[in-house]
Amino acid sequence: MPVAELVGLLNTLLEAERAGARVLAAFLNDYARDTAAWTQLAAVQHDEARNCAILISLIRRVNGTPSAATGDFLGKALAEKGKAARLRFLNRGQRWVARKINEALPRIEQDFACGALFAMQESHLLNIEACERLVRTLEA
């Protein structure tokens, strides 16, 4: 993958991760602080914020300029009503990011980027599972 295309991909992911971090910060207000659900979502939010930092670092490492934009997922997710619906929508976004990374990995030549993106994809898959468990408890 040419460096310019890689920077474009990384910036797209950065905008999505930034939206996810902001969405989760807002979703945390739906839960009592320090409950199991709040703690789980706070961990997912921490992952999203950490992913933003990782993506910025990767973009700079290939001499790109990190985007300052936030993906449109933010407004759409905040419009969702109800805890379970919000988490299901969040997981749609998490799956989108995991799929974009999976599609791009075979084409990325920079090992440092592959390793970081693979780890990011894995964290998304784990967070999807955690949010699905939380949805099941909300619907029980």
TIVO-2410 file (N, C-alpha, C; in nm, 3 decimals):
# residues 140
REC num residu      c1      c2      c3 atome chaine
REC   1      M   0.085  -0.118   0.000     N      A
REC   1      M   0.000   0.000   0.000    CA      A
REC   1      M   0.090   0.124   0.000     C      A
REC   2      P   0.069   0.214  -0.093     N      A
REC   2      P   0.147   0.337  -0.095    CA      A
REC   2      P   0.128   0.416   0.035     C      A
REC   3      V   0.231   0.491   0.074     N      A
REC   3      V   0.227   0.565   0.200    CA      A
REC   3      V   0.108   0.661   0.205     C      A
REC   4      A   0.079   0.728   0.095     N      A
REC   4      A  -0.034   0.822   0.095    CA      A
REC   4      A  -0.166   0.750   0.124     C      A
REC   5      E  -0.181   0.630   0.069     N      A
REC   5      E  -0.301   0.552   0.096    CA      A
REC   5      E  -0.304   0.506   0.241     C      A
REC   6      L  -0.189   0.467   0.293     N      A
REC   6      L  -0.180   0.426   0.433    CA      A
REC   6      L  -0.218   0.541   0.525     C      A
REC   7      V  -0.169   0.660   0.497     N      A
REC   7      V  -0.204   0.778   0.578    CA      A
REC   7      V  -0.354   0.803   0.571     C      A
REC   8      G  -0.412   0.788   0.454     N      A
REC   8      G  -0.557   0.805   0.440    CA      A
REC   8      G  -0.634   0.705   0.524     C      A
REC   9      L  -0.591   0.579   0.519     N      A
REC   9      L  -0.654   0.476   0.600    CA      A
REC   9      L  -0.640   0.507   0.748     C      A
REC  10      L  -0.519   0.538   0.791     N      A
REC  10      L  -0.495   0.567   0.932    CA      A
REC  10      L  -0.577   0.686   0.979     C      A
REC  11      N  -0.591   0.787   0.896     N      A
REC  11      N  -0.672   0.903   0.933    CA      A
REC  11      N  -0.821   0.868   0.940     C      A
REC  12      T  -0.867   0.784   0.850     N      A
REC  12      T  -1.006   0.738   0.856    CA      A
REC  12      T  -1.030   0.663   0.986     C      A
REC  13      L  -0.937   0.576   1.021     N      A
REC  13      L  -0.949   0.502   1.147    CA      A
REC  13      L  -0.940   0.596   1.266     C      A
REC  14      L  -0.852   0.694   1.260     N      A
REC  14      L  -0.838   0.791   1.368    CA      A
REC  14      L  -0.969   0.866   1.391     C      A
REC  15      E  -1.032   0.910   1.284     N      A
REC  15      E  -1.159   0.982   1.296    CA      A
REC  15      E  -1.266   0.893   1.358     C      A
REC  16      A  -1.266   0.766   1.320     N      A
REC  16      A  -1.363   0.671   1.376    CA      A
REC  16      A  -1.334   0.644   1.523     C      A
REC  17      E  -1.207   0.626   1.557     N      A
REC  17      E  -1.170   0.601   1.697    CA      A
REC  17      E  -1.200   0.722   1.784     C      A
REC  18      R  -1.174   0.841   1.731     N      A
REC  18      R  -1.206   0.964   1.806    CA      A
REC  18      R  -1.355   0.972   1.832     C      A
REC  19      A  -1.436   0.939   1.732     N      A
REC  19      A  -1.581   0.938   1.751    CA      A
REC  19      A  -1.619   0.834   1.856     C      A
REC  20      G  -1.559   0.716   1.847     N      A
REC  20      G  -1.589   0.611   1.944    CA      A
REC  20      G  -1.554   0.651   2.086     C      A
REC  21      A  -1.441   0.715   2.104     N      A
REC  21      A  -1.401   0.759   2.238    CA      A
REC  21      A  -1.500   0.861   2.293     C      A
REC  22      R  -1.542   0.952   2.209     N      A
REC  22      R  -1.639   1.054   2.254    CA      A
REC  22      R  -1.776   0.994   2.280     C      A
REC  23      V  -1.817   0.900   2.197     N      A
REC  23      V  -1.945   0.831   2.216    CA      A
REC  23      V  -1.945   0.759   2.350     C      A
REC  24      L  -1.840   0.685   2.375     N      A
REC  24      L  -1.833   0.608   2.500    CA      A
REC  24      L  -1.828   0.700   2.621     C      A
REC  25      A  -1.760   0.811   2.611     N      A
REC  25      A  -1.759   0.907   2.722    CA      A
REC  25      A  -1.901   0.952   2.753     C      A
REC  26      A  -1.980   0.974   2.649     N      A
REC  26      A  -2.120   1.013   2.669    CA      A
REC  26      A  -2.203   0.897   2.722     C      A
REC  27      F  -2.182   0.777   2.669     N      A
REC  27      F  -2.258   0.660   2.712    CA      A
REC  27      F  -2.233   0.628   2.859     C      A
REC  28      L  -2.116   0.658   2.909     N      A
REC  28      L  -2.086   0.631   3.049    CA      A
REC  28      L  -2.185   0.702   3.142     C      A
REC  29      N  -2.240   0.813   3.097     N      A
REC  29      N  -2.337   0.886   3.178    CA      A
REC  29      N  -2.467   0.810   3.196     C      A
REC  30      D  -2.489   0.706   3.116     N      A
REC  30      D  -2.611   0.624   3.127    CA      A
REC  30      D  -2.603   0.524   3.242     C      A
REC  31      Y  -2.485   0.510   3.303     N      A
REC  31      Y  -2.462   0.405   3.403    CA      A
REC  31      Y  -2.415   0.467   3.533     C      A
REC  32      A  -2.450   0.401   3.643     N      A
REC  32      A  -2.400   0.444   3.774    CA      A
REC  32      A  -2.250   0.420   3.778     C      A
REC  33      R  -2.178   0.519   3.826     N      A
REC  33      R  -2.032   0.512   3.831    CA      A
REC  33      R  -1.987   0.392   3.915     C      A
REC  34      D  -1.883   0.328   3.867     N      A
REC  34      D  -1.817   0.216   3.936    CA      A
REC  34      D  -1.901   0.089   3.943     C      A
REC  35      T  -2.009   0.081   3.867     N      A
REC  35      T  -2.081  -0.046   3.853    CA      A
REC  35      T  -2.004  -0.131   3.753     C      A
REC  36      A  -2.039  -0.259   3.745     N      A
REC  36      A  -1.970  -0.348   3.651    CA      A
REC  36      A  -1.985  -0.297   3.507     C      A
REC  37      A  -2.106  -0.254   3.470     N      A
REC  37      A  -2.129  -0.204   3.334    CA      A
REC  37      A  -2.047  -0.078   3.308     C      A
REC  38      W  -2.046   0.015   3.402     N      A
REC  38      W  -1.971   0.139   3.386    CA      A
REC  38      W  -1.822   0.108   3.370     C      A
REC  39      T  -1.772   0.018   3.455     N      A
REC  39      T  -1.630  -0.017   3.451    CA      A
REC  39      T  -1.593  -0.080   3.317     C      A
REC  40      Q  -1.680  -0.167   3.265     N      A
REC  40      Q  -1.654  -0.230   3.135    CA      A
REC  40      Q  -1.652  -0.126   3.024     C      A
REC  41      L  -1.749  -0.038   3.022     N      A
REC  41      L  -1.754   0.065   2.917    CA      A
REC  41      L  -1.639   0.164   2.931     C      A
REC  42      A  -1.597   0.193   3.053     N      A
REC  42      A  -1.482   0.281   3.073    CA      A
REC  42      A  -1.357   0.217   3.015     C      A
REC  43      A  -1.344   0.086   3.028     N      A
REC  43      A  -1.229   0.016   2.970    CA      A
REC  43      A  -1.233   0.023   2.818     C      A
REC  44      V  -1.350   0.008   2.759     N      A
REC  44      V  -1.364   0.018   2.613    CA      A
REC  44      V  -1.331   0.161   2.570     C      A
REC  45      Q  -1.379   0.259   2.645     N      A
REC  45      Q  -1.351   0.399   2.612    CA      A
REC  45      Q  -1.200   0.426   2.619     C      A
REC  46      H  -1.135   0.369   2.719     N      A
REC  46      H  -0.990   0.383   2.732    CA      A
REC  46      H  -0.919   0.324   2.610     C      A
REC  47      D  -0.966   0.209   2.562     N      A
REC  47      D  -0.909   0.149   2.442    CA      A
REC  47      D  -0.923   0.241   2.322     C      A
REC  48      E  -1.040   0.301   2.307     N      A
REC  48      E  -1.062   0.392   2.194    CA      A
REC  48      E  -0.967   0.512   2.199     C      A
REC  49      A  -0.953   0.568   2.318     N      A
REC  49      A  -0.863   0.683   2.334    CA      A
REC  49      A  -0.718   0.642   2.307     C      A
REC  50      R  -0.678   0.525   2.357     N      A
REC  50      R  -0.542   0.476   2.334    CA      A
REC  50      R  -0.520   0.452   2.184     C      A
REC  51      N  -0.622   0.400   2.116     N      A
REC  51      N  -0.611   0.379   1.972    CA      A
REC  51      N  -0.589   0.510   1.897     C      A
REC  52      C  -0.651   0.616   1.943     N      A
REC  52      C  -0.629   0.747   1.881    CA      A
REC  52      C  -0.481   0.784   1.890     C      A
REC  53      A  -0.423   0.767   2.008     N      A
REC  53      A  -0.282   0.801   2.028    CA      A
REC  53      A  -0.193   0.713   1.939     C      A
REC  54      I  -0.225   0.585   1.931     N      A
REC  54      I  -0.147   0.494   1.847    CA      A
REC  54      I  -0.155   0.536   1.701     C      A
REC  55      L  -0.274   0.567   1.654     N      A
REC  55      L  -0.291   0.606   1.513    CA      A
REC  55      L  -0.218   0.736   1.483     C      A
REC  56      I  -0.224   0.831   1.574     N      A
REC  56      I  -0.150   0.957   1.553    CA      A
REC  56      I  -0.001   0.928   1.542     C      A
REC  57      S   0.048   0.841   1.629     N      A
REC  57      S   0.189   0.804   1.625    CA      A
REC  57      S   0.226   0.737   1.493     C      A
REC  58      L   0.142   0.645   1.446     N      A
REC  58      L   0.169   0.577   1.318    CA      A
REC  58      L   0.169   0.676   1.202     C      A
REC  59      I   0.073   0.767   1.202     N      A
REC  59      I   0.065   0.866   1.094    CA      A
REC  59      I   0.191   0.951   1.092     C      A
REC  60      R   0.233   0.995   1.208     N      A
REC  60      R   0.355   1.078   1.214    CA      A
REC  60      R   0.479   0.998   1.175     C      A
REC  61      R   0.479   0.870   1.207     N      A
REC  61      R   0.596   0.786   1.176    CA      A
REC  61      R   0.618   0.774   1.026     C      A
REC  62      V   0.509   0.784   0.948     N      A
REC  62      V   0.524   0.779   0.802    CA      A
REC  62      V   0.516   0.919   0.741     C      A
REC  63      N   0.542   1.020   0.827     N      A
REC  63      N   0.547   1.161   0.786    CA      A
REC  63      N   0.414   1.214   0.736     C      A
REC  64      G   0.305   1.162   0.788     N      A
REC  64      G   0.174   1.213   0.753    CA      A
REC  64      G   0.127   1.315   0.856     C      A
REC  65      T   0.015   1.377   0.826     N      A
REC  65      T  -0.046   1.475   0.916    CA      A
REC  65      T  -0.175   1.416   0.971     C      A
REC  66      P  -0.183   1.401   1.104     N      A
REC  66      P  -0.305   1.345   1.164    CA      A
REC  66      P  -0.426   1.437   1.143     C      A
REC  67      S  -0.537   1.377   1.111     N      A
REC  67      S  -0.662   1.450   1.096    CA      A
REC  67      S  -0.708   1.500   1.233     C      A
REC  68      A  -0.774   1.614   1.233     N      A
REC  68      A  -0.833   1.667   1.356    CA      A
REC  68      A  -0.984   1.643   1.359     C      A
REC  69      A  -1.036   1.578   1.255     N      A
REC  69      A  -1.180   1.557   1.243    CA      A
REC  69      A  -1.227   1.442   1.332     C      A
REC  70      T  -1.357   1.443   1.355     N      A
REC  70      T  -1.424   1.335   1.427    CA      A
REC  70      T  -1.526   1.274   1.332     C      A
REC  71      G  -1.529   1.142   1.324     N      A
REC  71      G  -1.619   1.074   1.232    CA      A
REC  71      G  -1.765   1.102   1.262     C      A
REC  72      D  -1.851   1.090   1.160     N      A
REC  72      D  -1.993   1.118   1.175    CA      A
REC  72      D  -2.066   1.014   1.259     C      A
REC  73      F  -1.995   0.908   1.297     N      A
REC  73      F  -2.050   0.807   1.386    CA      A
REC  73      F  -2.094   0.871   1.518     C      A
REC  74      L  -2.025   0.975   1.561     N      A
REC  74      L  -2.055   1.040   1.688    CA      A
REC  74      L  -2.201   1.083   1.695     C      A
REC  75      G  -2.245   1.163   1.600     N      A
REC  75      G  -2.382   1.213   1.601    CA      A
REC  75      G  -2.485   1.103   1.589     C      A
REC  76      K  -2.456   1.005   1.504     N      A
REC  76      K  -2.549   0.894   1.484    CA      A
REC  76      K  -2.564   0.811   1.612     C      A
REC  77      A  -2.452   0.783   1.677     N      A
REC  77      A  -2.456   0.701   1.799    CA      A
REC  77      A  -2.528   0.774   1.911     C      A
REC  78      L  -2.503   0.903   1.925     N      A
REC  78      L  -2.568   0.978   2.032    CA      A
REC  78      L  -2.718   0.992   2.011     C      A
REC  79      A  -2.763   0.977   1.887     N      A
REC  79      A  -2.907   0.985   1.858    CA      A
REC  79      A  -2.981   0.858   1.898     C      A
REC  80      E  -2.908   0.748   1.919     N      A
REC  80      E  -2.971   0.622   1.959    CA      A
REC  80      E  -3.032   0.636   2.098     C      A
REC  81      K  -3.146   0.573   2.118     N      A
REC  81      K  -3.216   0.579   2.246    CA      A
REC  81      K  -3.214   0.443   2.313     C      A
REC  82      G  -3.186   0.440   2.440     N      A
REC  82      G  -3.185   0.316   2.516    CA      A
REC  82      G  -3.046   0.255   2.523     C      A
REC  83      K  -3.013   0.201   2.639     N      A
REC  83      K  -2.879   0.147   2.661    CA      A
REC  83      K  -2.844   0.035   2.564     C      A
REC  84      A  -2.934  -0.062   2.548     N      A
REC  84      A  -2.905  -0.176   2.460    CA      A
REC  84      A  -2.890  -0.130   2.315     C      A
REC  85      A  -2.977  -0.044   2.269     N      A
REC  85      A  -2.970   0.006   2.132    CA      A
REC  85      A  -2.839   0.082   2.109     C      A
REC  86      R  -2.799   0.160   2.208     N      A
REC  86      R  -2.675   0.236   2.196    CA      A
REC  86      R  -2.555   0.142   2.186     C      A
REC  87      L  -2.556   0.036   2.266     N      A
REC  87      L  -2.443  -0.058   2.263    CA      A
REC  87      L  -2.441  -0.137   2.133     C      A
REC  88      R  -2.558  -0.174   2.083     N      A
REC  88      R  -2.561  -0.244   1.954    CA      A
REC  88      R  -2.507  -0.154   1.843     C      A
REC  89      F  -2.543  -0.027   1.847     N      A
REC  89      F  -2.492   0.067   1.747    CA      A
REC  89      F  -2.340   0.085   1.763     C      A
REC  90      L  -2.295   0.094   1.886     N      A
REC  90      L  -2.151   0.103   1.912    CA      A
REC  90      L  -2.079  -0.016   1.850     C      A
REC  91      N  -2.135  -0.134   1.867     N      A
REC  91      N  -2.073  -0.254   1.811    CA      A
REC  91      N  -2.070  -0.253   1.659     C      A
REC  92      R  -2.169  -0.190   1.597     N      A
REC  92      R  -2.163  -0.175   1.451    CA      A
REC  92      R  -2.038  -0.098   1.411     C      A
REC  93      G  -2.011   0.009   1.485     N      A
REC  93      G  -1.891   0.088   1.459    CA      A
REC  93      G  -1.764   0.011   1.487     C      A
REC  94      Q  -1.764  -0.065   1.596     N      A
REC  94      Q  -1.647  -0.146   1.631    CA      A
REC  94      Q  -1.621  -0.251   1.522     C      A
REC  95      R  -1.728  -0.312   1.472     N      A
REC  95      R  -1.713  -0.411   1.365    CA      A
REC  95      R  -1.661  -0.347   1.237     C      A
REC  96      W  -1.707  -0.227   1.208     N      A
REC  96      W  -1.662  -0.155   1.088    CA      A
REC  96      W  -1.511  -0.133   1.095     C      A
REC  97      V  -1.463  -0.087   1.210     N      A
REC  97      V  -1.319  -0.063   1.225    CA      A
REC  97      V  -1.242  -0.194   1.210     C      A
REC  98      A  -1.288  -0.299   1.278     N      A
REC  98      A  -1.220  -0.429   1.270    CA      A
REC  98      A  -1.216  -0.479   1.126     C      A
REC  99      R  -1.326  -0.462   1.052     N      A
REC  99      R  -1.331  -0.507   0.913    CA      A
REC  99      R  -1.236  -0.425   0.825     C      A
REC 100      K  -1.234  -0.293   0.844     N      A
REC 100      K  -1.143  -0.208   0.764    CA      A
REC 100      K  -0.997  -0.247   0.788     C      A
REC 101      I  -0.964  -0.274   0.913     N      A
REC 101      I  -0.827  -0.315   0.943    CA      A
REC 101      I  -0.798  -0.450   0.877     C      A
REC 102      N  -0.889  -0.545   0.891     N      A
REC 102      N  -0.870  -0.678   0.833    CA      A
REC 102      N  -0.850  -0.670   0.682     C      A
REC 103      E  -0.928  -0.586   0.616     N      A
REC 103      E  -0.916  -0.572   0.470    CA      A
REC 103      E  -0.782  -0.510   0.430     C      A
REC 104      A  -0.730  -0.421   0.513     N      A
REC 104      A  -0.608  -0.348   0.478    CA      A
REC 104      A  -0.480  -0.422   0.513     C      A
REC 105      L  -0.483  -0.503   0.618     N      A
REC 105      L  -0.359  -0.566   0.666    CA      A
REC 105      L  -0.276  -0.636   0.558     C      A
REC 106      P  -0.336  -0.714   0.469     N      A
REC 106      P  -0.252  -0.782   0.370    CA      A
REC 106      P  -0.178  -0.688   0.275     C      A
REC 107      R  -0.223  -0.564   0.267     N      A
REC 107      R  -0.163  -0.470   0.173    CA      A
REC 107      R  -0.063  -0.375   0.239     C      A
REC 108      I  -0.053  -0.380   0.370     N      A
REC 108      I   0.036  -0.288   0.442    CA      A
REC 108      I   0.175  -0.351   0.453     C      A
REC 109      E   0.274  -0.280   0.403     N      A
REC 109      E   0.411  -0.332   0.399    CA      A
REC 109      E   0.491  -0.298   0.524     C      A
REC 110      Q   0.452  -0.194   0.596     N      A
REC 110      Q   0.527  -0.151   0.713    CA      A
REC 110      Q   0.491  -0.240   0.832     C      A
REC 111      D   0.589  -0.318   0.877     N      A
REC 111      D   0.565  -0.414   0.986    CA      A
REC 111      D   0.514  -0.346   1.113     C      A
REC 112      F   0.569  -0.229   1.145     N      A
REC 112      F   0.528  -0.160   1.266    CA      A
REC 112      F   0.380  -0.123   1.260     C      A
REC 113      A   0.332  -0.086   1.142     N      A
REC 113      A   0.191  -0.052   1.126    CA      A
REC 113      A   0.104  -0.177   1.132     C      A
REC 114      C   0.150  -0.284   1.069     N      A
REC 114      C   0.074  -0.410   1.072    CA      A
REC 114      C   0.055  -0.459   1.215     C      A
REC 115      G   0.161  -0.458   1.292     N      A
REC 115      G   0.153  -0.506   1.430    CA      A
REC 115      G   0.057  -0.423   1.514     C      A
REC 116      A   0.066  -0.292   1.500     N      A
REC 116      A  -0.022  -0.204   1.578    CA      A
REC 116      A  -0.167  -0.220   1.535     C      A
REC 117      L  -0.191  -0.229   1.406     N      A
REC 117      L  -0.328  -0.242   1.358    CA      A
REC 117      L  -0.386  -0.379   1.391     C      A
REC 118      F  -0.305  -0.484   1.385     N      A
REC 118      F  -0.354  -0.616   1.423    CA      A
REC 118      F  -0.396  -0.615   1.570     C      A
REC 119      A  -0.315  -0.557   1.657     N      A
REC 119      A  -0.349  -0.549   1.799    CA      A
REC 119      A  -0.477  -0.466   1.819     C      A
REC 120      M  -0.492  -0.361   1.742     N      A
REC 120      M  -0.612  -0.277   1.750    CA      A
REC 120      M  -0.735  -0.357   1.707     C      A
REC 121      Q  -0.721  -0.433   1.601     N      A
REC 121      Q  -0.832  -0.516   1.554    CA      A
REC 121      Q  -0.871  -0.617   1.662     C      A
REC 122      E  -0.774  -0.680   1.723     N      A
REC 122      E  -0.801  -0.777   1.829    CA      A
REC 122      E  -0.872  -0.712   1.947     C      A
REC 123      S  -0.830  -0.592   1.985     N      A
REC 123      S  -0.896  -0.524   2.097    CA      A
REC 123      S  -1.041  -0.490   2.062     C      A
REC 124      H  -1.066  -0.456   1.937     N      A
REC 124      H  -1.203  -0.429   1.895    CA      A
REC 124      H  -1.289  -0.555   1.905     C      A
REC 125      L  -1.234  -0.667   1.862     N      A
REC 125      L  -1.311  -0.792   1.868    CA      A
REC 125      L  -1.343  -0.829   2.014     C      A
REC 126      L  -1.248  -0.809   2.103     N      A
REC 126      L  -1.273  -0.836   2.245    CA      A
REC 126      L  -1.376  -0.739   2.303     C      A
REC 127      N  -1.368  -0.613   2.262     N      A
REC 127      N  -1.463  -0.514   2.312    CA      A
REC 127      N  -1.604  -0.539   2.258     C      A
REC 128      I  -1.613  -0.590   2.137     N      A
REC 128      I  -1.743  -0.627   2.081    CA      A
REC 128      I  -1.805  -0.736   2.167     C      A
REC 129      E  -1.727  -0.836   2.199     N      A
REC 129      E  -1.778  -0.945   2.284    CA      A
REC 129      E  -1.824  -0.892   2.419     C      A
REC 130      A  -1.746  -0.804   2.479     N      A
REC 130      A  -1.781  -0.749   2.610    CA      A
REC 130      A  -1.911  -0.669   2.602     C      A
REC 131      C  -1.926  -0.590   2.497     N      A
REC 131      C  -2.049  -0.511   2.482    CA      A
REC 131      C  -2.169  -0.601   2.453     C      A
REC 132      E  -2.147  -0.708   2.379     N      A
REC 132      E  -2.258  -0.802   2.353    CA      A
REC 132      E  -2.303  -0.869   2.483     C      A
REC 133      R  -2.208  -0.902   2.570     N      A
REC 133      R  -2.246  -0.959   2.700    CA      A
REC 133      R  -2.325  -0.857   2.781     C      A
REC 134      L  -2.284  -0.734   2.775     N      A
REC 134      L  -2.355  -0.628   2.849    CA      A
REC 134      L  -2.497  -0.610   2.793     C      A
REC 135      V  -2.514  -0.615   2.662     N      A
REC 135      V  -2.647  -0.606   2.602    CA      A
REC 135      V  -2.734  -0.720   2.652     C      A
REC 136      R  -2.678  -0.839   2.656     N      A
REC 136      R  -2.758  -0.954   2.704    CA      A
REC 136      R  -2.804  -0.933   2.848     C      A
REC 137      T  -2.720  -0.876   2.932     N      A
REC 137      T  -2.761  -0.852   3.071    CA      A
REC 137      T  -2.868  -0.743   3.077     C      A
REC 138      L  -2.860  -0.645   2.989     N      A
REC 138      L  -2.960  -0.539   2.987    CA      A
REC 138      L  -3.095  -0.589   2.941     C      A
REC 139      E  -3.093  -0.689   2.852     N      A
REC 139      E  -3.218  -0.740   2.795    CA      A
REC 139      E  -3.276  -0.857   2.876     C      A
REC 140      A  -3.202  -0.905   2.976     N      A
REC 140      A  -3.249  -1.019   3.055    CA      A
REC 140      A  -3.358  -0.978   3.154     C      A
***
